[in-house]
Amino acid sequence: MIQKFTFIILFIFTTSFLNAQIINESFEGAWSPNPSGWYQEELDGGSGSGSNQYWQKSTYDGSWTPSPSGENGPNNVPDGSSVAWYNNYDATEGQIDQLYTVDIDLSATTNPTVSFYAYYENGGSIDFFLIASKNGGTTWDTISSTMPETGTSWKQYTYHLPEEYKVANARFGFQITTNGNFYDVWLDNIILFGFI
């Protein structure tokens, strides 16, 4: 009986230790101009109407600061009180922007997995993807299909990174191509985990 009990404790301890969170980002810290451990890059300034936009921190305490220009946005936050917000409503149509991590060493990680919450209320599918790099951001690959509308609630997405991203200078992030419609994009509670 004692031997069986010891085995159970050892199994729980080992499993908890190996299944590690490598990144846990809820955007609660300061942005200057980016959150710590993240970069932004504009790939295309677009050619339609609107103004240049970028990912920003937005905080909810019953209303959003800064406030969205289009719809009211979500009425809650998955984790904490702040999120990453993209002002699609005011953006130049066709503008392409990325928000992505610094280099992450995934070389000793088994089954690296990215989980996050997104909110995009309505207005048709937007070109919004999870992206990843296996060479420190020199080139990027699309990991997810275009994310659909979430309706009036947050939706959680989970994606496994393929084996080729188990390198010492892996990166992952998000890419958006704006369509200038009424609805913005919101991100929160981004977790990268895997067995190490």
KEKE-3310 file (N, C-alpha, C; in steps of 0.2 Angstrom, whole numbers, plus 5000, padded with zeros to 4 digits):
npx = (5004:5010:5020:5013:5006:5017:5021:5011:5012:5024:5022:5013:5020:5031:5024:5018:5029:5036:5027:5027:5023:5029:5027:5017:5005:4996:4995:4996:5006:5017:5017:5030:5036:5030:5023:5033:5045:5039:5037:5032:5028:5025:5020:5014:5007:4995:4982:4969:4956:4957:4967:4984:4987:4990:4995:4988:4988:4974:4962:4950:4937:4924:4922:4931:4948:4961:4945:4936:4933:4924:4913:4906:4914:4921:4913:4920:4935:4946:4957:4964:4964:4968:4971:4977:4974:4967:4964:4954:4944:4947:4959:4970:4963:4968:4980:4994:4999:5010:5011:5023:5033:5049:5064:5063:5068:5064:5070:5072:5059:5044:5030:5026:5014:5002:4990:4976:4965:4953:4944:4932:4920:4910:4906:4911:4923:4940:4957:4966:4979:4987:5005:5021:5039:5054:5067:5071:5063:5066:5059:5042:5028:5011:5001:4988:4971:4962:4954:4938:4923:4919:4907:4898:4906:4921:4933:4942:4957:4967:4983:4994:5012:5021:5034:5046:5047:5054:5066:5081:5079:5065:5050:5033:5017:5005:4996:4988:4977:4970:4952:4945:4932:4918:4922:4933:4949:4953:4965:4970:4977:4988:4996:5010:5015:5022:5030:5045)
npy = (4994:5006:5007:5008:5021:5029:5028:5034:5048:5051:5050:5060:5071:5071:5072:5085:5092:5091:5095:5110:5127:5138:5151:5163:5174:5188:5201:5211:5219:5234:5242:5247:5252:5240:5224:5216:5205:5203:5208:5220:5222:5230:5224:5228:5244:5245:5251:5257:5267:5275:5274:5272:5258:5249:5235:5237:5239:5237:5240:5234:5240:5239:5247:5250:5255:5261:5266:5257:5261:5256:5243:5240:5230:5216:5211:5207:5200:5186:5184:5192:5210:5216:5217:5212:5223:5226:5239:5237:5244:5257:5256:5256:5250:5234:5234:5226:5218:5211:5203:5197:5184:5185:5176:5159:5145:5129:5117:5106:5103:5093:5091:5105:5118:5130:5140:5151:5165:5173:5187:5192:5200:5201:5203:5196:5184:5187:5191:5183:5176:5162:5162:5156:5154:5146:5150:5161:5172:5175:5170:5166:5155:5150:5144:5142:5141:5154:5164:5162:5172:5176:5179:5186:5182:5177:5166:5151:5145:5132:5126:5114:5115:5110:5098:5103:5115:5114:5121:5131:5144:5147:5156:5163:5170:5182:5187:5199:5205:5219:5223:5234:5234:5236:5230:5226:5217:5206:5200:5188:5180:5171:5156:5146:5130:5114:5098:5096)
npz = (5000:5004:4995:4983:4985:4986:4973:4966:4970:4965:4952:4949:4953:4944:4931:4933:4934:4921:4911:4906:4907:4895:4890:4897:4894:4898:4895:4906:4910:4907:4891:4880:4866:4865:4873:4885:4879:4867:4849:4837:4820:4804:4789:4778:4773:4768:4757:4756:4763:4779:4794:4800:4810:4825:4836:4853:4870:4880:4893:4904:4914:4917:4906:4891:4890:4880:4872:4860:4842:4834:4837:4854:4859:4869:4885:4896:4902:4898:4907:4920:4918:4907:4889:4872:4859:4843:4832:4821:4815:4812:4805:4790:4775:4770:4777:4784:4799:4811:4827:4838:4846:4855:4852:4856:4865:4859:4858:4866:4869:4870:4860:4858:4862:4858:4866:4866:4869:4858:4851:4840:4834:4823:4806:4795:4790:4794:4789:4799:4808:4816:4817:4814:4817:4812:4812:4819:4815:4802:4791:4790:4794:4791:4804:4808:4801:4793:4806:4811:4814:4831:4837:4851:4862:4870:4862:4864:4857:4852:4846:4840:4838:4824:4822:4816:4822:4834:4839:4843:4841:4839:4835:4838:4834:4829:4814:4805:4792:4788:4786:4787:4793:4804:4816:4829:4834:4847:4859:4871:4886:4882:4880:4879:4880:4885:4885:4894)
capx = (5000:5014:5023:5008:5005:5023:5022:5006:5014:5030:5019:5009:5025:5034:5020:5017:5036:5038:5022:5028:5021:5035:5025:5010:5005:4989:4996:4995:5012:5017:5019:5034:5029:5027:5024:5040:5046:5036:5039:5027:5030:5020:5022:5011:5003:4988:4981:4963:4954:4958:4974:4989:4985:4995:4992:4989:4985:4967:4961:4943:4935:4917:4922:4938:4953:4957:4939:4935:4930:4918:4908:4908:4919:4919:4911:4924:4942:4948:4962:4966:4960:4970:4971:4980:4968:4969:4959:4953:4939:4951:4965:4970:4961:4974:4986:4996:5003:5012:5013:5026:5038:5056:5067:5061:5071:5060:5074:5071:5052:5040:5023:5024:5007:5000:4983:4975:4958:4952:4937:4931:4913:4906:4908:4914:4930:4946:4963:4969:4982:4993:5011:5027:5045:5059:5073:5072:5059:5068:5053:5036:5023:5005:5000:4981:4967:4959:4950:4931:4919:4918:4901:4899:4910:4928:4934:4949:4960:4973:4986:5001:5017:5024:5041:5051:5048:5058:5073:5083:5076:5058:5045:5026:5014:4999:4996:4981:4976:4964:4947:4942:4925:4916:4924:4940:4951:4956:4968:4972:4978:4991:5000:5014:5017:5025:5034:5052)
capy = (5000:5012:5008:5011:5028:5033:5028:5039:5054:5052:5051:5067:5076:5071:5075:5092:5096:5090:5099:5116:5133:5142:5158:5164:5181:5191:5208:5215:5223:5240:5242:5252:5252:5233:5221:5213:5198:5203:5213:5222:5224:5231:5221:5232:5249:5246:5256:5259:5272:5273:5277:5267:5256:5244:5232:5241:5237:5240:5238:5234:5240:5241:5250:5249:5261:5266:5263:5255:5266:5253:5240:5240:5225:5211:5214:5204:5198:5180:5183:5199:5216:5219:5212:5215:5225:5229:5244:5236:5249:5263:5254:5257:5243:5230:5234:5219:5218:5205:5204:5190:5184:5185:5169:5154:5138:5124:5112:5100:5102:5088:5093:5112:5119:5137:5141:5158:5168:5179:5190:5196:5199:5200:5207:5191:5182:5192:5187:5183:5169:5161:5161:5153:5154:5141:5153:5168:5177:5177:5168:5164:5150:5150:5138:5141:5144:5161:5163:5165:5177:5172:5181:5190:5179:5175:5159:5148:5141:5128:5123:5111:5117:5105:5096:5107:5121:5112:5123:5135:5151:5147:5161:5162:5176:5183:5191:5202:5209:5223:5224:5241:5234:5239:5226:5225:5210:5206:5194:5187:5173:5167:5151:5141:5124:5108:5093:5097)
capz = (5000:5004:4989:4978:4987:4984:4965:4963:4971:4961:4945:4949:4953:4937:4926:4934:4932:4914:4907:4908:4903:4893:4890:4899:4893:4898:4894:4911:4911:4903:4884:4879:4865:4865:4879:4886:4876:4860:4844:4832:4813:4799:4783:4772:4775:4765:4751:4756:4767:4786:4796:4802:4817:4828:4842:4859:4877:4882:4899:4905:4921:4915:4899:4888:4889:4876:4869:4853:4838:4831:4842:4861:4861:4874:4891:4901:4900:4900:4912:4922:4916:4900:4883:4866:4855:4836:4830:4814:4812:4810:4801:4783:4772:4767:4781:4787:4805:4815:4834:4839:4852:4854:4851:4862:4864:4860:4855:4870:4871:4866:4858:4860:4860:4859:4867:4867:4868:4853:4851:4834:4835:4817:4800:4790:4791:4793:4788:4806:4808:4821:4813:4818:4813:4815:4810:4822:4812:4795:4787:4794:4791:4794:4807:4808:4795:4795:4811:4810:4819:4838:4840:4856:4867:4868:4860:4865:4851:4853:4840:4841:4833:4821:4825:4814:4826:4840:4837:4848:4840:4837:4837:4836:4835:4825:4809:4803:4787:4790:4781:4789:4795:4811:4822:4831:4836:4854:4861:4879:4889:4877:4884:4876:4885:4882:4890:4894)
cpx = (5004:5018:5019:5007:5011:5023:5017:5009:5020:5027:5016:5015:5029:5030:5019:5024:5037:5033:5022:5025:5028:5033:5018:5009:4997:4990:4994:5000:5012:5019:5024:5038:5026:5027:5031:5040:5042:5038:5032:5031:5025:5023:5020:5007:4996:4987:4973:4962:4956:4965:4978:4987:4991:4992:4993:4986:4979:4965:4953:4941:4927:4916:4930:4942:4959:4950:4939:4931:4924:4913:4911:4914:4917:4917:4915:4931:4944:4952:4965:4962:4962:4971:4976:4974:4971:4963:4957:4948:4942:4957:4964:4968:4967:4980:4988:5001:5004:5013:5016:5031:5045:5058:5065:5064:5066:5063:5073:5063:5048:5033:5022:5017:5005:4992:4982:4967:4958:4945:4937:4924:4909:4909:4912:4921:4935:4952:4967:4972:4986:4999:5016:5033:5050:5066:5074:5068:5061:5063:5048:5032:5017:5003:4992:4978:4965:4954:4943:4929:4919:4911:4903:4902:4917:4928:4941:4951:4966:4976:4993:5006:5020:5031:5046:5052:5052:5065:5074:5081:5069:5054:5038:5023:5007:5000:4989:4982:4970:4959:4943:4934:4924:4919:4931:4942:4955:4959:4970:4974:4982:4996:5004:5016:5019:5029:5041:5056)
cpy = (5006:5013:5010:5018:5032:5034:5034:5046:5056:5053:5058:5072:5077:5074:5082:5096:5096:5094:5106:5122:5137:5149:5158:5172:5183:5199:5213:5220:5229:5238:5248:5252:5245:5230:5217:5206:5198:5209:5214:5223:5225:5229:5225:5238:5250:5251:5259:5265:5270:5276:5271:5265:5251:5240:5236:5237:5240:5236:5239:5235:5242:5244:5249:5256:5258:5262:5262:5260:5263:5250:5241:5236:5220:5214:5211:5202:5191:5179:5190:5204:5219:5214:5216:5217:5228:5233:5243:5241:5255:5262:5255:5250:5240:5231:5228:5220:5212:5208:5197:5190:5185:5178:5165:5147:5132:5117:5105:5099:5097:5091:5100:5114:5126:5137:5149:5160:5173:5181:5194:5195:5197:5203:5202:5189:5187:5188:5188:5176:5169:5159:5159:5153:5149:5144:5160:5174:5179:5175:5165:5159:5151:5144:5136:5143:5151:5160:5166:5170:5172:5174:5185:5187:5178:5168:5157:5144:5138:5125:5120:5113:5111:5104:5100:5114:5120:5114:5128:5142:5151:5154:5160:5169:5176:5188:5193:5206:5213:5223:5230:5240:5237:5236:5225:5218:5211:5200:5194:5180:5168:5162:5147:5136:5118:5104:5095:5093)
cpz = (5000:4998:4983:4979:4984:4976:4963:4964:4967:4954:4944:4949:4947:4932:4927:4932:4925:4910:4909:4904:4902:4893:4893:4899:4893:4897:4899:4912:4906:4896:4883:4872:4864:4872:4879:4883:4869:4856:4840:4825:4808:4793:4777:4775:4773:4760:4751:4761:4774:4788:4799:4809:4819:4834:4848:4865:4878:4888:4901:4913:4921:4908:4897:4888:4886:4873:4862:4849:4835:4836:4849:4863:4867:4881:4897:4898:4903:4907:4914:4920:4909:4895:4877:4861:4848:4834:4822:4811:4809:4805:4793:4780:4769:4771:4784:4793:4808:4823:4836:4844:4850:4853:4857:4860:4865:4858:4860:4872:4866:4866:4861:4857:4862:4860:4868:4866:4863:4853:4845:4832:4828:4811:4795:4792:4790:4793:4795:4807:4814:4816:4817:4813:4816:4813:4813:4819:4805:4790:4792:4790:4795:4797:4807:4801:4797:4800:4810:4815:4825:4840:4846:4863:4865:4866:4861:4859:4854:4847:4843:4836:4831:4823:4822:4817:4833:4839:4843:4847:4836:4839:4835:4837:4830:4820:4807:4797:4787:4784:4782:4791:4802:4817:4823:4833:4843:4855:4868:4880:4884:4881:4879:4881:4881:4887:4889:4899)
residu = (MET:ILE:GLN:LYS:PHE:THR:PHE:ILE:ILE:LEU:PHE:ILE:PHE:THR:THR:SER:PHE:LEU:ASN:ALA:GLN:ILE:ILE:ASN:GLU:SER:PHE:GLU:GLY:ALA:TRP:SER:PRO:ASN:PRO:SER:GLY:TRP:TYR:GLN:GLU:GLU:LEU:ASP:GLY:GLY:SER:GLY:SER:GLY:SER:ASN:GLN:TYR:TRP:GLN:LYS:SER:THR:TYR:ASP:GLY:SER:TRP:THR:PRO:SER:PRO:SER:GLY:GLU:ASN:GLY:PRO:ASN:ASN:VAL:PRO:ASP:GLY:SER:SER:VAL:ALA:TRP:TYR:ASN:ASN:TYR:ASP:ALA:THR:GLU:GLY:GLN:ILE:ASP:GLN:LEU:TYR:THR:VAL:ASP:ILE:ASP:LEU:SER:ALA:THR:THR:ASN:PRO:THR:VAL:SER:PHE:TYR:ALA:TYR:TYR:GLU:ASN:GLY:GLY:SER:ILE:ASP:PHE:PHE:LEU:ILE:ALA:SER:LYS:ASN:GLY:GLY:THR:THR:TRP:ASP:THR:ILE:SER:SER:THR:MET:PRO:GLU:THR:GLY:THR:SER:TRP:LYS:GLN:TYR:THR:TYR:HIS:LEU:PRO:GLU:GLU:TYR:LYS:VAL:ALA:ASN:ALA:ARG:PHE:GLY:PHE:GLN:ILE:THR:THR:ASN:GLY:ASN:PHE:TYR:ASP:VAL:TRP:LEU:ASP:ASN:ILE:ILE:LEU:PHE:GLY:PHE:ILE)
# end
